[in-house]
Amino acid sequence: MSAFNRQVKLTVINDVVCPNCNIGQHELIGAISYCQDTLQLPLTFEIEFLPFRLIPTRLLPDDNNAPKVSKEDFFTNTVGKEPYAAMQASVMKWSKEKNIPIAFKGLVSQSTRAHRISRKAYQLGGQNKQLPFLCAVFRAYLEEGKDVADVDVLSDICEQTGVMSKQEAIDFLDSNELLDEVNMMCEKVRSKVTGVPLTIIDGKWCVQGGQSSEIFIQIFKKLAYAGVHAAPSPFAAPVVEIGTLSA
């Protein structure tokens, strides 16, 4: 194994209203913790999350005055009753196995405001601020059934996770700061990415979908032994080599 400690850049494209993105984030963080704490691989990780809007704004306007829709009604009408039931079954199977509660209750929310704060958190403190914020948003939306487009909900999460004070978060959301940037990033990523989550490793390889911790652990072990610049790629499926994909 290499004697030096290598930093691996992970760029994760996801949406806070996506159950599979929540699963993927849990599995990725679990794999990183296992590789560092148990395997003690000579790797450190820098994680950046980029925004993706799973639900196009034409289907769910990003507007305070737009009528609210329950998750069940929205997804039943959008993807169909049977596909929605299949998605629920898959997610609940994982939820039971991992003992992490996920509830398909509450309202469907457009994720633009949450993405704006996520980008602000990364600007303020990198992954140390962005990751706790996103974990809390996923928990609020998917475990507690809260509306994460609600300014009060988001500002509370900001204060609880140390991104900024509640009032600072309200002022930020009342402004247009980072709105154009997030919209542009979402549009650019959607033109290149068909589904999320997507994890890009050092800008060279991508892991598609909400993969298990075991998949990520095997990838990180290969990185530790072969190095990220090894050619040909040290990875097997589901990792694929990509061109530059930036938001």
C-alpha positions as CSV (number, residue, x, y, z in Angstrom):
1,M,0.0,0.0,0.0
2,S,1.1,3.5,-0.7
3,A,2.9,5.1,2.3
4,F,1.5,8.6,1.7
5,N,-1.9,10.1,2.6
6,R,-3.8,11.0,-0.5
7,Q,-6.7,13.4,-0.6
8,V,-9.7,12.2,-2.7
9,K,-12.1,14.7,-4.0
10,L,-15.7,13.5,-4.1
11,T,-18.3,15.5,-5.9
12,V,-21.8,14.4,-5.2
13,I,-24.7,15.5,-7.3
14,N,-28.0,15.1,-5.4
15,D,-31.3,16.5,-4.4
16,V,-32.6,16.8,-0.9
17,V,-36.1,15.6,-1.9
18,C,-34.7,12.4,-3.4
19,P,-35.0,9.3,-1.1
20,N,-32.3,7.5,-3.0
21,C,-29.9,10.5,-2.5
22,N,-30.5,10.2,1.2
23,I,-29.7,6.5,1.1
24,G,-26.6,7.2,-1.1
25,Q,-25.3,9.8,1.3
26,H,-25.7,7.5,4.3
27,E,-23.9,4.7,2.5
28,L,-21.1,7.0,1.3
29,I,-20.4,8.5,4.7
30,G,-20.6,5.1,6.3
31,A,-18.0,3.8,3.8
32,I,-15.7,6.8,4.5
33,S,-15.9,6.3,8.2
34,Y,-15.2,2.6,7.9
35,C,-12.2,3.1,5.6
36,Q,-10.7,5.8,7.9
37,D,-11.5,4.4,11.4
38,T,-11.4,0.6,10.8
39,L,-9.3,0.0,7.8
40,Q,-7.1,3.1,8.4
41,L,-6.5,3.6,4.7
42,P,-4.1,6.3,3.7
43,L,-6.8,8.5,2.3
44,T,-8.5,11.7,3.3
45,F,-11.7,12.9,1.6
46,E,-13.0,16.3,0.5
47,I,-16.7,16.2,-0.3
48,E,-18.7,18.8,-2.2
49,F,-22.4,18.5,-3.0
50,L,-23.8,20.0,-6.1
51,P,-27.5,20.8,-6.7
52,F,-29.9,18.8,-8.8
53,R,-33.6,19.4,-9.1
54,L,-35.2,16.0,-9.3
55,I,-38.6,17.7,-9.9
56,P,-38.6,20.2,-12.8
57,T,-40.0,23.6,-11.9
58,R,-42.7,23.2,-14.6
59,L,-44.1,20.4,-12.4
60,L,-43.5,22.1,-9.1
61,P,-43.0,25.8,-9.3
62,D,-40.5,27.4,-6.9
63,D,-43.1,29.9,-5.7
64,N,-44.3,30.7,-2.2
65,N,-47.8,31.2,-3.6
66,A,-47.9,27.8,-5.4
67,P,-50.4,25.3,-3.9
68,K,-48.8,22.7,-1.7
69,V,-49.2,19.0,-2.7
70,S,-48.8,15.9,-0.6
71,K,-46.0,13.5,-1.5
72,E,-48.4,10.7,-2.2
73,D,-50.6,12.7,-4.5
74,F,-47.7,14.3,-6.4
75,F,-45.8,11.1,-7.1
76,T,-48.9,9.0,-7.8
77,N,-50.0,11.5,-10.4
78,T,-46.5,12.1,-11.8
79,V,-44.9,8.6,-12.0
80,G,-47.9,6.4,-11.5
81,K,-49.3,4.4,-8.6
82,E,-47.4,1.2,-9.1
83,P,-43.9,2.8,-9.7
84,Y,-44.4,5.0,-6.7
85,A,-45.4,1.9,-4.6
86,A,-42.3,0.1,-5.9
87,M,-40.1,3.0,-4.9
88,Q,-41.6,3.1,-1.4
89,A,-41.1,-0.6,-1.0
90,S,-37.4,-0.4,-2.0
91,V,-36.7,2.6,0.3
92,M,-38.6,1.1,3.2
93,K,-36.6,-2.2,2.9
94,W,-33.4,-0.2,3.2
95,S,-34.9,1.9,6.1
96,K,-35.7,-1.3,8.0
97,E,-32.3,-2.9,7.4
98,K,-30.4,0.2,8.5
99,N,-32.9,1.2,11.3
100,I,-33.1,4.7,9.8
101,P,-36.7,5.9,9.7
102,I,-38.1,7.3,6.4
103,A,-41.6,8.5,6.1
104,F,-43.5,9.2,2.9
105,K,-45.6,11.8,4.6
106,G,-45.8,15.5,4.3
107,L,-45.6,17.9,1.4
108,V,-43.5,17.8,-1.8
109,S,-41.1,20.7,-1.8
110,Q,-39.1,22.4,-4.6
111,S,-35.5,22.3,-3.4
112,T,-34.1,25.5,-4.7
113,R,-34.0,27.3,-1.3
114,A,-32.3,24.3,0.3
115,H,-29.7,24.2,-2.5
116,R,-29.0,27.9,-2.1
117,I,-28.2,27.4,1.6
118,S,-26.2,24.3,0.8
119,R,-24.0,26.3,-1.6
120,K,-23.7,29.1,1.0
121,A,-22.7,26.6,3.6
122,Y,-20.0,25.3,1.3
123,Q,-18.7,28.8,0.7
124,L,-18.6,29.5,4.4
125,G,-17.0,26.3,5.6
126,G,-16.6,23.7,3.0
127,Q,-17.8,20.2,3.8
128,N,-17.7,20.9,7.6
129,K,-20.7,23.2,7.2
130,Q,-22.3,21.8,4.1
131,L,-22.5,18.1,5.1
132,P,-24.2,18.7,8.5
133,F,-26.7,21.0,6.9
134,L,-27.6,18.5,4.2
135,C,-27.9,15.7,6.7
136,A,-30.3,17.8,8.7
137,V,-32.4,18.7,5.7
138,F,-32.7,15.1,4.6
139,R,-33.8,14.2,8.1
140,A,-36.3,17.0,8.2
141,Y,-37.8,16.1,4.9
142,L,-37.6,12.3,4.8
143,E,-37.9,11.3,8.4
144,E,-40.0,14.1,9.9
145,G,-42.1,15.1,6.9
146,K,-41.3,18.8,7.1
147,D,-41.5,21.2,4.2
148,V,-37.9,22.1,3.4
149,A,-39.0,24.9,1.1
150,D,-40.4,26.6,4.2
151,V,-38.2,29.5,5.3
152,D,-38.8,28.9,9.0
153,V,-37.8,25.2,8.7
154,L,-34.7,26.0,6.7
155,S,-33.6,28.9,9.0
156,D,-34.0,26.6,12.1
157,I,-31.8,24.0,10.5
158,C,-29.2,26.7,9.6
159,E,-29.0,27.7,13.2
160,Q,-29.0,24.2,14.6
161,T,-26.2,23.1,12.3
162,G,-24.1,26.3,12.7
163,V,-24.3,27.5,9.2
164,M,-25.6,30.9,10.2
165,S,-28.1,32.4,12.7
166,K,-31.8,32.0,12.1
167,Q,-32.2,35.7,11.2
168,E,-29.2,35.6,8.9
169,A,-30.7,32.6,7.1
170,I,-34.1,34.4,6.8
171,D,-32.4,37.5,5.4
172,F,-30.4,35.3,3.0
173,L,-33.5,33.5,1.7
174,D,-35.3,36.8,1.3
175,S,-32.6,38.0,-1.0
176,N,-31.6,36.6,-4.4
177,E,-28.1,35.7,-3.3
178,L,-26.9,32.5,-5.1
179,L,-30.3,32.1,-6.8
180,D,-29.0,32.6,-10.3
181,E,-25.9,30.4,-9.5
182,V,-28.1,27.5,-8.3
183,N,-30.5,27.8,-11.2
184,M,-27.6,27.7,-13.6
185,M,-25.9,24.8,-11.9
186,C,-29.1,22.8,-11.9
187,E,-29.7,23.5,-15.6
188,K,-26.1,22.6,-16.5
189,V,-26.0,19.4,-14.5
190,R,-29.4,18.3,-15.8
191,S,-28.1,18.6,-19.4
192,K,-25.4,16.0,-18.5
193,V,-26.9,13.9,-15.8
194,T,-30.0,11.8,-16.1
195,G,-30.4,10.6,-12.6
196,V,-29.1,11.1,-9.0
197,P,-27.3,10.5,-6.8
198,L,-24.1,10.6,-8.8
199,T,-20.7,10.5,-7.2
200,I,-17.7,11.8,-9.1
201,I,-14.2,10.7,-7.9
202,D,-11.4,13.2,-8.6
203,G,-13.2,14.4,-11.6
204,K,-12.3,11.2,-13.5
205,W,-14.7,8.4,-12.5
206,C,-18.3,8.3,-11.5
207,V,-20.4,6.0,-9.4
208,Q,-24.0,6.0,-10.6
209,G,-27.0,5.6,-8.3
210,G,-27.4,5.0,-4.6
211,Q,-24.7,2.3,-4.2
212,S,-24.1,0.4,-1.0
213,S,-21.3,1.1,1.5
214,E,-19.6,-2.1,0.3
215,I,-19.3,-0.7,-3.2
216,F,-17.7,2.5,-2.0
217,I,-15.4,0.6,0.4
218,Q,-14.0,-1.5,-2.5
219,I,-13.5,1.6,-4.6
220,F,-11.6,3.4,-1.8
221,K,-9.5,0.3,-1.2
222,K,-8.5,0.3,-4.8
223,L,-7.7,3.9,-4.6
224,A,-5.4,3.3,-1.6
225,Y,-3.6,0.5,-3.4
226,A,-3.5,1.7,-7.0
227,G,-3.8,5.4,-6.7
228,V,-6.4,7.6,-8.5
229,H,-4.1,8.2,-11.5
230,A,-3.5,4.6,-12.3
231,A,-4.2,3.7,-15.9
232,P,-6.2,1.9,-17.0
233,S,-8.9,2.6,-14.4
234,P,-8.5,0.4,-11.3
235,F,-12.3,0.2,-11.0
236,A,-14.9,-2.2,-12.2
237,A,-18.6,-1.5,-12.8
238,P,-20.6,0.4,-11.6
239,V,-17.8,2.9,-11.8
240,V,-17.3,4.5,-15.3
241,E,-14.7,6.8,-16.6
242,I,-16.0,10.2,-17.6
243,G,-14.9,13.4,-19.2
244,T,-14.9,16.6,-17.2
245,L,-18.2,17.1,-15.6
246,S,-18.4,20.4,-13.8
247,A,-21.4,22.5,-12.8
